[in-house]
């Protein structure tokens, strides 16, 4: 033997003795060294015992020639036995590679149980000394696991009739005194056959006897069985089922469990023999102390499916006991968890209903709010009235929906993600109230008279996502077609009029309660309606924070979405509106958290537009006045009435010509000056 090149067992000094050593070969050498300064005296420095023994226990199978510790274990020759590291239970040497190849007959599986396991621990991934177990004949087969350190209760099953175990130690100078491992092996045809695991829906947990994992394929379903189903299961086995729904920034799924067949007999209701335990709170059933923290324990006929997981994980443990039954057949359904309060549609998807007959007020939100909503999704929220005497109001307390243009408030400019709100009528007719996106909140919304409710739709594309929205709804009695305030402004012979928000010019505020005003204007058939906001101060800012507290909406035609406005200073295009027919509608709605503002004063005027009727002359027998800049034709009696009726930047109907001199009686002349709505007359 070349002692220089044989494995070095270690160097020891001090008062801690080396652990037991077993030689790798037929020879072991101990060397004792002292330097010239040592004083040995009469004291006993070390003492030990030695023993020569046969190496039968290390011959665990057929030895591979020209190797130190490679063996082949044939299941036809030896169905069960032990394998040990080459010097067990002594300290194993460094720079060592051993391989144990198990070969059974077809139909057999191999069980390997480590009864004692003690190797050098180099870190969680075992980069130094390690035991590797492969599910096949060689190291190209799938790796079941890599182990190091001190392990307990490690039991491994092969998937088929082959398995390879390797033991590798690195050449290094660091001292280690680990003893290696002792393992029991068994070849058997009686281990659970894995054909009960659906290859389409499930995956066998490699290394286990019958554990399986079921992963969602986004909204998919999966069928699982007890071992040997529909035939009686094998007594005394334990199988685990781990089911995972999707969970990431874009997805979150809960799991529904339904049993189609269930037969696990039990002599009593305590399930002391066979049972199926269900874990709904995401417990890690590989942790021993959580094993007893199940949510349901089923046997006999005490099944009341469906069962819903609380998160994206559901687990089961099946223990067959000694009394046989046909087991169970169950189905898992992966359902997206939107975390939206409301009644979900039985057909699935992101569809929720809010019934006045069920709950008069509550909350609704975008999926998973305040977390980011998923991309490429459409969610529908249906608010359904109990009858024609009711309406529903919506308020948005938070709103952040992705829009590439940060100045976008609402309308057709919302092309990425958006929220749409509809009035819903009998027969399924829907009329769009508005499309919203960006950071600007939608204003308070109320269903129109004659509707059966409101519908809110959230649309997201495949690009980036934001936090979405949170809102509230209330179902209330509908008192009048004009709501709390408002009126039909069209009266026979009226060609113009003025209307204001409640309490104007004083502030509307919370003391006024919730306000919902509606004004309707009808003009002659060949006329249009010009609306001009002479004064406007409604809390909010359309382009930055929206109209969450109060909103004015103007319908230029009733079958199209209105224009929604608020703020202290209107843009020029929002100061004046022209109807697209002979009907116009205006609403003013406040939220329950309104702070208050001065409100508005608006002037409406019935006009003719020459360009639309052949370019006629407004004279028409002296019935009309033609506005200088806008070229609108207004009723003659509106000239000099104190209200600007010609539209924005056109005051021609209230110009300097409105100072007139005309006789009163036969002896006097009155100078009448029209200033706004007050007429001052001086008689001469």
C-alpha positions as CSV (number, residue, x, y, z in Angstrom):
1,X,0.0,0.0,0.0
2,X,1.3,3.5,-0.9
3,X,0.7,5.3,2.3
4,X,1.7,8.6,0.8
5,X,-1.2,8.6,-1.6
6,X,-3.8,6.9,0.5
7,X,-6.6,9.1,1.9
8,X,-5.5,11.2,4.9
9,X,-7.7,10.6,7.9
10,X,-6.9,13.8,9.9
11,X,-4.6,15.3,12.4
12,X,-5.6,15.6,16.1
13,X,-4.2,17.2,19.2
14,X,-5.5,18.7,22.4
15,X,-8.0,17.0,24.7
16,X,-10.8,16.1,22.2
17,X,-10.4,12.6,20.9
18,X,-11.0,11.6,17.3
19,X,-14.3,9.9,16.5
20,X,-14.4,6.2,15.6
21,X,-12.5,5.4,12.4
22,X,-12.9,2.4,10.1
23,X,-10.2,1.8,7.5
24,X,-11.1,2.0,3.8
25,X,-8.6,-0.8,3.0
26,X,-7.0,-3.7,4.8
27,X,-4.4,-1.4,6.5
28,X,-4.7,1.5,8.9
29,X,-1.7,3.6,10.1
30,X,-1.6,5.8,13.1
31,X,1.4,8.2,13.5
32,X,2.3,10.0,16.7
33,X,4.6,13.0,16.6
34,X,6.2,15.2,19.3
35,X,8.6,18.1,19.0
36,X,11.9,18.5,20.9
37,X,10.2,20.8,23.5
38,X,7.6,18.2,24.6
39,X,7.8,16.7,28.0
40,X,5.9,13.5,28.0
41,X,6.6,12.3,31.5
42,X,4.7,9.4,32.9
43,X,1.2,10.6,31.9
44,X,-1.0,8.5,29.5
45,X,-1.4,10.6,26.4
46,X,-4.0,8.5,24.4
47,X,-5.6,5.1,24.5
48,X,-8.0,3.3,22.2
49,X,-9.1,-0.1,21.0
50,X,-9.0,-1.7,17.6
51,X,-10.8,-4.6,16.0
52,X,-10.4,-6.6,12.8
53,X,-13.7,-7.7,11.2
54,X,-15.0,-8.9,7.9
55,X,-16.2,-6.3,5.4
56,X,-19.4,-8.2,4.5
57,X,-21.6,-5.2,5.7
58,X,-19.9,-3.0,3.1
59,X,-20.5,-5.4,0.2
60,X,-24.0,-4.2,-0.4
61,X,-24.3,-5.7,-3.8
62,X,-22.1,-6.6,-6.8
63,X,-18.9,-4.6,-6.6
64,X,-17.9,-2.8,-9.8
65,X,-14.3,-3.7,-10.6
66,X,-11.6,-1.1,-10.3
67,X,-13.7,1.1,-8.1
68,X,-13.5,1.9,-4.4
69,X,-17.2,1.8,-3.5
70,X,-19.4,1.3,-6.6
71,X,-22.1,-1.4,-6.3
72,X,-25.0,-2.7,-8.3
73,X,-28.0,-4.0,-6.3
74,X,-30.2,-6.4,-8.2
75,X,-33.7,-6.8,-6.9
76,X,-33.9,-10.4,-8.2
77,X,-31.0,-11.3,-6.0
78,X,-31.8,-9.2,-2.9
79,X,-35.2,-7.6,-2.4
80,X,-34.2,-5.7,0.7
81,X,-31.2,-4.8,2.8
82,X,-28.8,-2.1,3.9
83,X,-26.4,0.2,2.1
84,X,-23.7,2.2,4.1
85,X,-20.9,4.5,3.3
86,X,-17.6,2.7,3.0
87,X,-16.3,3.4,6.5
88,X,-19.6,3.7,8.4
89,X,-20.0,4.3,11.3
90,X,-16.5,5.7,11.4
91,X,-15.5,9.0,9.9
92,X,-15.7,8.9,6.2
93,X,-12.6,9.9,4.2
94,X,-12.2,12.9,1.9
95,X,-11.9,12.8,-1.9
96,X,-14.3,9.9,-2.3
97,X,-16.9,8.9,-4.9
98,X,-19.3,6.1,-4.4
99,X,-22.3,4.9,-6.5
100,X,-25.1,2.5,-5.6
101,X,-27.2,1.4,-8.6
102,X,-30.5,-0.3,-7.9
103,X,-32.0,-2.4,-10.7
104,X,-35.4,-4.1,-10.2
105,X,-37.8,-5.9,-12.5
106,X,-40.5,-4.1,-14.4
107,X,-43.5,-3.4,-12.2
108,X,-41.4,-2.9,-9.1
109,X,-40.6,0.3,-7.3
110,X,-37.7,0.9,-4.9
111,X,-38.0,2.4,-1.4
112,X,-35.0,3.9,0.3
113,X,-35.1,5.0,3.9
114,X,-32.1,6.8,5.5
115,X,-32.0,5.6,9.1
116,X,-28.8,7.5,9.9
117,X,-27.5,10.5,7.9
118,X,-24.5,12.6,8.9
119,X,-22.4,14.4,6.3
120,X,-20.5,17.6,6.2
121,X,-22.8,20.6,5.7
122,X,-21.4,23.1,3.3
123,X,-24.6,25.2,2.7
124,X,-28.2,24.9,1.6
125,X,-27.3,23.7,-1.9
126,X,-24.8,21.1,-0.6
127,X,-21.8,22.3,-2.7
128,X,-19.3,20.2,-0.9
129,X,-20.0,16.6,0.4
130,X,-23.4,15.4,-0.8
131,X,-25.6,12.4,-1.4
132,X,-27.5,12.6,-4.8
133,X,-30.5,10.4,-5.6
134,X,-31.5,9.9,-9.2
135,X,-34.7,8.5,-10.5
136,X,-33.1,6.2,-13.1
137,X,-30.0,4.2,-14.0
138,X,-27.5,7.0,-14.2
139,X,-26.8,10.7,-13.4
140,X,-28.6,11.7,-16.6
141,X,-31.9,10.7,-15.0
142,X,-34.0,13.2,-13.2
143,X,-32.6,14.2,-9.8
144,X,-34.9,13.4,-6.9
145,X,-32.8,15.3,-4.4
146,X,-29.4,16.3,-3.1
147,X,-28.8,15.9,0.7
148,X,-26.1,16.9,3.2
149,X,-25.7,17.8,6.8
150,X,-27.8,15.9,9.3
151,X,-31.1,14.5,8.0
152,X,-34.0,12.7,9.6
153,X,-36.9,10.8,8.3
154,X,-35.7,10.8,4.7
155,X,-37.7,8.3,2.7
156,X,-37.4,8.1,-1.1
157,X,-39.3,6.1,-3.7
158,X,-38.3,5.5,-7.3
159,X,-40.9,6.2,-10.0
160,X,-40.1,3.0,-11.8
161,X,-37.7,0.0,-11.2
162,X,-34.4,1.9,-11.4
163,X,-32.6,4.2,-9.0
164,X,-29.0,5.6,-8.5
165,X,-27.5,6.9,-5.3
166,X,-24.1,8.7,-5.3
167,X,-22.0,9.8,-2.4
168,X,-19.3,12.4,-3.1
169,X,-16.8,14.0,-0.7
170,X,-14.3,16.7,-1.7
171,X,-10.6,16.8,-1.2
172,X,-10.0,19.5,1.3
173,X,-7.8,20.2,4.4
174,X,-10.6,21.3,6.7
175,X,-11.2,18.8,9.5
176,X,-14.6,17.0,9.6
177,X,-15.6,14.0,11.5
178,X,-18.9,12.9,9.9
179,X,-19.9,9.3,9.8
180,X,-21.8,9.1,6.5
181,X,-25.1,7.2,6.2
182,X,-27.0,4.0,6.8
183,X,-30.0,3.3,4.6
184,X,-32.6,0.6,4.2
185,X,-33.7,-0.4,0.7
186,X,-36.6,-2.5,-0.6
187,X,-37.8,-3.7,-4.0
188,X,-41.6,-4.3,-4.1
189,X,-44.5,-4.7,-6.5
190,X,-46.9,-3.6,-3.7
191,X,-46.0,0.1,-3.5
192,X,-48.6,2.4,-4.9
193,X,-48.9,2.3,-8.7
194,X,-48.8,5.8,-10.1
195,X,-51.4,5.3,-12.9
196,X,-54.1,6.9,-10.7
197,X,-52.3,10.3,-11.2
198,X,-53.6,12.0,-14.3
199,X,-50.7,13.0,-16.5
200,X,-52.9,15.7,-18.1
201,X,-53.8,17.5,-14.9
202,X,-51.3,16.4,-12.3
203,X,-47.7,15.6,-11.7
204,X,-46.2,13.0,-9.4
205,X,-43.9,14.5,-6.8
206,X,-40.7,12.7,-7.7
207,X,-39.3,10.7,-4.8
208,X,-42.6,10.3,-2.9
209,X,-44.7,7.1,-2.9
210,X,-47.9,8.7,-4.2
211,X,-47.8,12.5,-3.6
212,X,-48.8,14.7,-6.4
213,X,-48.9,18.4,-7.4
214,X,-51.7,20.1,-9.4
215,X,-50.9,23.4,-11.1
216,X,-53.4,25.8,-12.6
217,X,-53.3,26.5,-16.3
218,X,-55.2,29.8,-15.8
219,X,-58.8,29.0,-15.2
220,X,-58.4,25.3,-15.8
221,X,-59.9,22.4,-13.9
222,X,-58.3,19.1,-12.8
223,X,-59.7,15.7,-11.7
224,X,-57.9,13.7,-9.0
225,X,-58.5,10.2,-7.5
226,X,-57.5,8.2,-4.6
227,X,-54.9,5.4,-5.3
228,X,-56.3,2.4,-7.3
229,X,-59.7,4.2,-7.9
230,X,-62.3,2.9,-8.6
231,X,-61.1,-0.3,-7.0
232,X,-60.4,-0.6,-3.3
233,X,-57.4,1.3,-2.2
234,X,-54.3,-0.3,-0.5
235,X,-54.4,-0.3,3.3
236,X,-51.8,1.7,5.3
237,X,-50.7,4.3,2.7
238,X,-50.5,8.1,2.9
239,X,-50.7,10.3,-0.1
240,X,-50.5,14.1,-0.3
241,X,-52.1,16.4,-2.8
242,X,-50.8,19.9,-3.2
243,X,-52.9,22.2,-5.5
244,X,-51.7,25.6,-6.6
245,X,-53.6,28.4,-8.3
246,X,-51.8,31.2,-10.1
247,X,-50.4,34.0,-8.0
248,X,-48.3,36.8,-9.4
249,X,-48.6,40.5,-10.2
250,X,-51.2,39.7,-12.9
251,X,-53.0,36.7,-11.5
252,X,-54.5,35.4,-8.2
253,X,-56.7,32.3,-8.2
254,X,-58.6,30.5,-5.5
255,X,-59.4,26.8,-5.7
256,X,-62.8,25.1,-5.5
257,X,-63.0,21.4,-4.6
258,X,-66.0,19.3,-5.4
259,X,-66.4,15.5,-4.7
260,X,-68.1,13.4,-7.4
261,X,-67.5,10.1,-5.5
262,X,-66.5,9.5,-1.9
263,X,-66.1,6.2,0.0
264,X,-63.7,6.1,2.9
265,X,-65.4,3.8,5.5
266,X,-65.0,4.5,9.2
267,X,-66.3,2.7,12.2
268,X,-67.1,6.0,14.0
269,X,-67.4,9.7,13.3
270,X,-63.9,10.4,14.6
271,X,-62.2,9.1,11.4
272,X,-59.8,7.1,13.6
273,X,-59.0,4.7,10.7
274,X,-59.0,6.0,7.1
275,X,-59.6,9.7,6.4
276,X,-59.1,12.6,4.0
277,X,-57.8,15.9,5.5
278,X,-58.3,19.2,3.7
279,X,-56.2,22.3,4.3
280,X,-57.7,25.5,3.0
281,X,-55.5,28.2,4.5
282,X,-52.3,27.4,2.6
283,X,-50.8,25.3,5.4
284,X,-47.5,23.6,4.4
285,X,-48.3,20.0,5.1
286,X,-44.7,19.0,4.8
287,X,-44.2,20.7,8.2
288,X,-45.1,18.2,10.9
289,X,-46.7,20.6,13.4
290,X,-49.1,21.8,10.7
291,X,-50.2,18.2,10.0
292,X,-52.9,18.4,12.7
293,X,-54.0,21.9,11.7
294,X,-56.5,20.8,9.1
295,X,-59.7,22.6,8.2
296,X,-61.8,19.5,7.5
297,X,-61.4,15.8,8.2
298,X,-63.6,13.6,6.0
299,X,-64.7,9.9,6.3
300,X,-67.9,7.9,6.0
301,X,-70.4,10.3,4.4
302,X,-69.6,13.6,6.1
303,X,-68.8,15.4,2.8
304,X,-70.4,18.8,2.1
305,X,-68.6,20.1,-1.0
306,X,-67.8,22.5,-2.5
307,X,-64.8,23.6,-0.4
308,X,-63.0,26.9,-1.2
309,X,-59.4,27.7,-0.5
310,X,-58.7,31.0,1.2
311,X,-55.7,31.7,-0.9
312,X,-54.0,30.2,-4.0
313,X,-53.1,26.9,-2.3
314,X,-55.2,23.9,-1.2
315,X,-53.7,20.7,0.2
316,X,-55.1,17.2,1.1
317,X,-53.8,14.2,2.9
318,X,-55.3,10.8,2.2
319,X,-54.6,8.1,4.8
320,X,-56.1,4.7,3.9
321,X,-56.1,3.1,7.3
322,X,-56.9,-0.6,7.5
323,X,-60.5,-0.6,6.3
324,X,-60.7,-0.6,2.6
325,X,-63.1,1.5,0.4
326,X,-63.2,2.6,-3.2
327,X,-61.8,6.0,-2.2
328,X,-62.8,9.3,-3.9
329,X,-63.0,11.1,-7.2
330,X,-62.8,14.9,-6.9
331,X,-62.5,17.9,-9.2
332,X,-60.5,21.1,-8.7
333,X,-61.6,24.3,-10.4
334,X,-59.2,27.2,-10.5
335,X,-61.2,30.5,-10.2
336,X,-59.7,33.9,-10.5
337,X,-60.0,35.7,-7.2
338,X,-60.8,39.3,-8.1
339,X,-61.3,40.4,-4.4
340,X,-64.4,42.3,-5.5
341,X,-67.3,42.6,-3.1
342,X,-70.6,41.7,-4.8
343,X,-72.4,38.6,-6.2
344,X,-70.2,36.9,-8.8
345,X,-71.8,35.5,-12.0
346,X,-72.4,31.7,-11.8
347,X,-70.9,31.5,-15.3
348,X,-67.5,32.8,-13.9
349,X,-65.4,35.6,-15.2
350,X,-65.1,39.1,-13.8
351,X,-68.9,39.8,-13.6
352,X,-70.6,41.0,-10.4
353,X,-74.1,42.1,-9.6
354,X,-75.5,44.4,-6.9
355,X,-79.2,44.1,-6.2
356,X,-81.3,46.7,-4.5
357,X,-83.4,44.0,-3.1
358,X,-80.4,42.4,-1.4
359,X,-78.3,45.4,-0.1
360,X,-79.1,49.1,-0.2
361,X,-75.5,50.3,-0.1
362,X,-72.0,49.0,-0.3
363,X,-68.6,49.2,-2.0
364,X,-67.1,48.0,-5.3
365,X,-63.6,48.1,-6.6
366,X,-61.3,47.1,-9.5
367,X,-59.8,43.6,-9.2
368,X,-57.4,43.2,-6.2
369,X,-57.6,46.9,-5.3
370,X,-55.4,48.5,-3.8
371,X,-53.0,46.1,-5.6
372,X,-52.7,46.6,-9.4
373,X,-55.5,45.2,-11.5
374,X,-54.6,42.5,-14.1
375,X,-54.0,43.3,-17.8
376,X,-56.1,42.1,-20.7
377,X,-59.3,41.9,-18.7
378,X,-62.9,43.1,-18.9
379,X,-64.9,43.4,-15.6
380,X,-68.6,44.2,-15.4
381,X,-70.5,45.6,-12.4
382,X,-74.3,45.5,-12.7
383,X,-76.4,47.7,-10.3
384,X,-80.0,46.5,-10.5
385,X,-83.0,48.5,-9.2
386,X,-85.9,46.9,-7.4
387,X,-88.4,48.9,-9.4
388,X,-89.2,52.2,-11.2
389,X,-89.5,54.1,-7.8
390,X,-85.7,53.7,-7.2
391,X,-82.5,55.0,-8.5
392,X,-78.8,54.1,-7.8
393,X,-76.0,56.5,-7.2
394,X,-72.2,55.8,-7.6
395,X,-69.4,57.6,-6.0
396,X,-65.7,57.1,-6.7
397,X,-63.3,57.6,-3.7
398,X,-60.1,56.4,-5.5
399,X,-59.3,56.3,-9.2
400,X,-56.1,55.6,-11.1
401,X,-56.6,53.9,-14.5
402,X,-53.7,53.8,-17.0
403,X,-53.7,56.3,-19.8
404,X,-50.7,57.2,-21.9
405,X,-51.8,60.9,-22.0
406,X,-51.8,62.0,-18.4
407,X,-54.0,65.0,-19.3
408,X,-56.8,62.8,-20.4
409,X,-60.0,63.0,-18.3
410,X,-62.6,61.0,-20.2
411,X,-64.1,60.2,-23.6
412,X,-62.7,58.8,-26.8
413,X,-59.2,59.8,-25.8
414,X,-59.1,56.9,-23.3
415,X,-57.6,54.2,-25.6
416,X,-55.5,52.1,-23.2
417,X,-57.4,51.2,-20.1
418,X,-60.8,52.8,-19.2
419,X,-63.9,52.7,-17.1
420,X,-67.3,53.1,-18.8
421,X,-70.6,53.8,-17.1
422,X,-74.0,53.0,-18.8
423,X,-77.6,53.7,-18.1
424,X,-79.4,50.4,-18.6
425,X,-83.0,50.3,-19.9
426,X,-85.6,47.6,-20.2
427,X,-85.0,45.3,-23.2
428,X,-81.2,45.5,-22.7
429,X,-80.7,48.9,-24.2
430,X,-77.6,50.6,-22.8
431,X,-76.7,54.3,-23.1
432,X,-73.2,55.4,-22.4
433,X,-72.8,58.1,-19.7
434,X,-69.0,58.4,-20.0
435,X,-65.6,56.8,-20.5
436,X,-62.9,57.6,-17.9
437,X,-59.2,57.1,-17.5
438,X,-56.1,58.7,-16.0
439,X,-56.0,60.1,-12.5
440,X,-59.2,62.1,-12.7
441,X,-62.1,60.7,-10.8
442,X,-65.5,60.3,-12.5
443,X,-68.1,62.6,-11.0
444,X,-71.1,61.3,-8.9
445,X,-73.4,59.3,-11.1
446,X,-77.1,58.7,-10.8
447,X,-79.3,56.4,-12.9
448,X,-81.8,58.1,-15.1
449,X,-85.6,57.8,-14.6
450,X,-87.0,54.9,-16.6
451,X,-83.8,52.8,-16.3
452,X,-83.4,49.5,-14.6
453,X,-80.0,50.4,-13.2
454,X,-76.4,51.3,-14.0
455,X,-73.6,49.2,-15.5
456,X,-69.8,49.9,-14.9
457,X,-67.3,48.3,-17.2
458,X,-63.5,48.1,-16.6
459,X,-61.4,47.4,-19.7
460,X,-57.7,46.8,-19.6
461,X,-55.4,46.0,-22.5
462,X,-52.2,43.9,-22.5
463,X,-49.9,46.6,-21.5
464,X,-49.0,48.0,-18.0
465,X,-51.5,48.2,-15.2
466,X,-52.4,50.7,-12.4
467,X,-54.2,50.5,-9.0
468,X,-57.6,51.0,-10.4
469,X,-60.6,52.3,-8.4
470,X,-62.7,52.1,-5.3
471,X,-66.3,53.2,-5.3
472,X,-69.5,53.1,-3.3
473,X,-73.1,52.6,-4.4
474,X,-76.5,53.5,-2.7
475,X,-80.0,52.6,-3.8
476,X,-82.5,55.4,-2.9
477,X,-86.2,56.3,-3.5
478,X,-86.7,58.3,-6.7
479,X,-89.0,61.1,-5.9
480,X,-89.3,63.1,-9.1
481,X,-88.3,63.0,-12.7
482,X,-86.4,66.3,-12.0
483,X,-84.7,64.8,-9.0
484,X,-84.2,67.0,-6.0
485,X,-84.2,70.2,-8.1
486,X,-84.4,71.2,-11.7
487,X,-87.4,71.6,-14.1
488,X,-88.6,71.5,-17.6
489,X,-87.3,74.9,-18.9
490,X,-89.4,74.9,-22.1
491,X,-92.6,76.9,-21.8
492,X,-94.8,78.2,-24.7
493,X,-93.4,81.4,-26.2
494,X,-90.1,81.3,-24.3
495,X,-87.1,81.7,-26.4
496,X,-84.6,82.0,-23.6
497,X,-84.2,81.5,-19.9
498,X,-81.9,81.5,-16.9
499,X,-81.4,78.7,-14.4
500,X,-78.9,78.3,-11.5
501,X,-77.6,75.7,-9.1
502,X,-79.4,75.5,-5.7
503,X,-78.8,78.5,-3.4
504,X,-76.8,80.4,-6.0
505,X,-75.0,82.8,-5.6
506,X,-74.5,81.4,-2.1
507,X,-72.6,78.1,-1.8
508,X,-74.2,74.8,-2.2
509,X,-72.7,72.6,0.6
510,X,-73.2,69.6,2.7
511,X,-76.0,71.2,4.6
512,X,-78.0,71.1,1.4
513,X,-77.8,67.3,1.4
514,X,-77.2,65.2,-1.7
515,X,-78.1,67.2,-4.7
516,X,-79.3,65.8,-8.0
517,X,-80.8,68.3,-10.4
518,X,-82.1,67.8,-13.9
519,X,-83.1,70.4,-16.4
520,X,-84.7,69.7,-19.8
521,X,-84.9,72.2,-22.7
522,X,-86.9,71.7,-25.9
523,X,-86.8,74.2,-28.7
524,X,-88.8,74.6,-31.9
525,X,-88.2,71.8,-34.4
526,X,-86.0,73.8,-36.8
527,X,-84.1,75.5,-33.9
528,X,-81.2,74.6,-31.7
529,X,-80.4,75.4,-28.0
530,X,-77.4,77.5,-27.1
531,X,-76.3,77.1,-23.5
532,X,-73.9,79.6,-21.9
533,X,-72.4,79.4,-18.4
534,X,-72.2,83.0,-17.3
535,X,-70.8,82.0,-13.9
536,X,-69.3,78.7,-12.9
537,X,-67.6,77.5,-9.7
538,X,-68.0,73.7,-9.0
539,X,-65.4,72.0,-6.8
540,X,-63.0,69.8,-8.7
541,X,-60.5,70.0,-11.5
542,X,-61.2,68.0,-14.6
543,X,-57.7,67.3,-15.8
544,X,-55.9,66.7,-12.4
545,X,-58.3,65.3,-9.9
546,X,-61.6,65.0,-11.7
547,X,-65.2,65.8,-10.5
548,X,-65.5,63.3,-7.7
549,X,-67.4,65.7,-5.4
550,X,-69.7,67.4,-7.8
551,X,-70.3,67.4,-11.6
552,X,-72.4,69.2,-14.2
553,X,-73.2,67.1,-17.3
554,X,-74.5,68.5,-20.5
555,X,-76.2,66.3,-23.1
556,X,-76.0,67.9,-26.5
557,X,-78.1,65.0,-27.8
558,X,-79.7,62.4,-25.6
559,X,-78.5,59.3,-27.4
560,X,-74.8,60.2,-26.9
561,X,-72.6,60.6,-23.8
562,X,-72.8,63.9,-22.0
563,X,-69.9,66.4,-21.5
564,X,-68.9,66.3,-17.8
565,X,-67.5,69.5,-16.3
566,X,-66.3,71.0,-13.0
567,X,-63.7,73.4,-11.7
568,X,-63.3,77.1,-10.9
569,X,-62.5,78.2,-14.4
570,X,-63.9,76.5,-17.4
571,X,-62.1,76.1,-20.7
572,X,-63.5,78.1,-23.5
573,X,-65.0,75.1,-25.2
574,X,-66.9,74.3,-22.0
575,X,-68.4,77.8,-21.4
576,X,-70.8,77.5,-24.3
577,X,-72.6,74.4,-25.7
578,X,-74.8,74.0,-28.8
579,X,-77.4,71.2,-28.9
580,X,-77.2,68.9,-31.9
581,X,-81.0,68.8,-32.2
582,X,-83.9,70.6,-30.6
583,X,-83.4,68.9,-27.1
584,X,-80.8,69.5,-24.4
585,X,-80.4,68.1,-21.0
586,X,-78.3,69.4,-18.0
587,X,-77.8,67.6,-14.7
588,X,-76.0,68.7,-11.5
589,X,-75.0,66.0,-9.0
590,X,-73.1,66.1,-5.7
591,X,-71.5,63.4,-3.6
592,X,-72.1,62.8,0.1
593,X,-68.7,64.2,0.9
594,X,-69.2,67.5,-1.0
595,X,-67.4,70.5,0.5
596,X,-69.4,73.1,-1.4
597,X,-69.0,75.8,-4.0
598,X,-70.7,78.9,-5.4
599,X,-72.3,76.9,-8.2
600,X,-73.4,78.3,-11.6
601,X,-75.7,80.6,-13.5
602,X,-76.6,79.5,-17.0
603,X,-78.4,81.1,-19.9
604,X,-80.1,79.1,-22.6
605,X,-81.3,80.5,-25.9
606,X,-83.3,79.2,-28.8
607,X,-81.3,79.9,-32.0
608,X,-81.4,79.4,-35.7
609,X,-78.1,78.7,-37.6
610,X,-78.3,80.1,-41.1
611,X,-75.7,77.7,-42.5
612,X,-77.9,74.8,-41.5
613,X,-81.1,76.2,-43.2
614,X,-79.9,77.5,-46.5
615,X,-78.2,80.6,-45.3
616,X,-81.3,82.7,-45.0
617,X,-81.5,86.3,-43.8
618,X,-82.4,86.5,-40.1
619,X,-84.7,89.4,-40.8
620,X,-87.6,87.0,-41.6
621,X,-90.2,89.7,-41.1
622,X,-88.5,91.3,-38.2
623,X,-88.9,88.3,-35.9
624,X,-85.1,87.6,-35.5
625,X,-82.0,89.4,-34.5
626,X,-78.8,88.3,-36.2
627,X,-75.7,88.0,-33.9
628,X,-72.7,89.9,-35.3
629,X,-69.9,87.3,-34.6
630,X,-71.6,84.0,-34.2
631,X,-74.2,84.7,-37.0
632,X,-76.8,83.0,-34.9
633,X,-80.4,84.1,-35.3
634,X,-82.2,84.7,-32.0
635,X,-85.7,86.0,-31.2
636,X,-86.0,89.7,-31.7
637,X,-87.4,90.2,-28.2
638,X,-84.1,88.9,-26.7
639,X,-82.2,91.9,-28.1
640,X,-81.3,94.2,-25.2
641,X,-83.0,91.9,-22.6
642,X,-80.0,92.1,-20.3
643,X,-78.7,88.6,-21.0
644,X,-76.0,87.7,-23.5
645,X,-77.8,85.4,-25.9
646,X,-75.5,85.3,-28.9
647,X,-72.9,83.0,-27.4
648,X,-69.2,83.2,-26.4
649,X,-67.4,86.4,-27.3
650,X,-70.4,87.9,-29.0
651,X,-72.2,90.6,-27.1
652,X,-73.9,92.2,-30.1
653,X,-77.4,91.6,-28.8
654,X,-76.5,93.7,-25.7
655,X,-74.4,96.4,-27.4
656,X,-74.5,100.2,-27.2
657,X,-77.5,100.3,-29.3
658,X,-79.5,99.1,-26.4
659,X,-79.7,102.8,-25.2
660,X,-82.9,104.0,-26.9
661,X,-85.1,107.1,-26.9
662,X,-88.8,106.7,-27.6
663,X,-91.9,108.9,-26.7
664,X,-94.1,108.1,-23.7
665,X,-97.5,109.7,-24.2
666,X,-97.7,113.1,-26.1
667,X,-95.7,115.3,-23.8
668,X,-92.7,113.5,-22.7
669,X,-89.7,111.4,-23.8
670,X,-88.1,108.6,-21.8
671,X,-84.5,107.6,-22.1
672,X,-84.4,103.8,-21.3
673,X,-81.1,102.2,-20.7
674,X,-81.0,98.4,-20.4
675,X,-78.4,97.4,-17.9
676,X,-78.4,93.6,-17.3
677,X,-81.9,92.8,-16.2
678,X,-82.7,96.3,-14.7
679,X,-84.3,99.0,-16.8
680,X,-83.7,102.6,-15.8
681,X,-86.0,105.1,-17.3
682,X,-85.9,108.9,-16.9
683,X,-89.0,110.8,-18.0
684,X,-88.6,114.3,-19.5
